[in-house]
């Protein structure tokens, strides 16, 4: 392999790593925004309950809270999907103990859990 081929390969690899980093950061920003939306939904639930308990509003019912609850569940699901994409893009997998390890790891360095070996040959 000539010098220029190695240089071209290195530049290409750096470009790919930059694309992955941008994608991971985009997903993390989305998750941050979704966490803020969840906090807003929690605040609305708390506000509704408070007004109900202080008799400033009619009594609270589950039907009144259901849209807030559903929105929170939807946002949590979207966050989980983004986390999975981050793991795939970053070439990481999560162990049963919660540790994130590189995709090619055979045993968790924390708990020793063995990972299934996938043969791509």
N, C-alpha and C positions, 0 to 999 in steps of 0.2 A: 504494500500500500504506500503510495507516494505521500509526500508532505502535504500536498494540496488536497488529496483525498481525505487525509486525517483532519485537516483544517475544516474542510467542508462538512465532514461528519460531526465534528465538535460543535460547529456553528448550528447545524441542524438540531443536534441534541439540546443545545442551549435554548434554541427557539421553542422546541417542544416543551421543555421544562418551564419556560416563561408562560406559555399558553396554559399549562396545567395550573401554575400559580395564580394566574388571573382568574381562571375558572373557580378555583377553590376560594379565592377572596370574594368573588361575586356571590357564591353560595353562602359564605359566612355573613356577608352583608345582608342578604335576604333573610337569613335566620335571625339576625339581630333585629331587623325590622319586624319580623313575625313575633319575636318575644315582646317587643314594645306593644304590638297590637293585642297580644294576650293580656298584658298588664292592663291595658285600657278596658278590656272586657271584664277583667276581675274588678276593676274600679266601678264599672257600671253595675255589676252584680252587688257589690258592697253598698253602693249608693241606693239602689232599689230596696235592699233589705233594711238599710238604716231608715229610709223614709217610711217604710211600712211599719217598722217597730216604733217609730216616734209619732205614728198616726198622722203624718203629714201627707200621706198617700194612702190609697186603698190597700188592703192586705195583699201581700205578695203571694203569687201562685207559681207553681212550677212552669205553667204555660208562659208566664211573663219572663221567666229566666231562661227558658229553653233556647231562644235564639242566641243568647250570650254563650251558653254552654256549648251549643253546636259549633259556633264560630271558634271557640277555644279548641275543641276537638279537631276541627278541620286544620287549624293552624299548627297544632302539635303534630298531626300527620304529615303536613308539608315539611315541617322541620326535620322529622325523621327521614323522609325521602331525601332531603338535601344532605343530611348527615351521611346517608348511605352513598350518595354520589361523591361526597368529599372523600370518603374512604376509598372508593374505587379510583377516583382521579389521582389520589395521593399514593396509590399502591400500598394501602394499609388495610389490615383486617383487625377486628376486635376480638380479643380472647374472652372466654367465659368469665374471667376475673375482672374484666373491664379494661385491661391494658391494650393499647394500640401497638401493633407490631407490624414490621414490613411484610408484604404479601408472601415473600419467599421463606419466611420463618417457619421452621418445622416444629419447634417447641417454644412455648411462652417462657421468656426469661424470668418472669415473676413467679408464676405458679407451676410451671413445667408441663402445662396442658399440651398434649400433642395435637398438631393440626393435620388434617387430611392432606395427603400429597396428591396433587393433580398432575398427571403425566400428560404433557402436551406433545408428545412425540408421535 
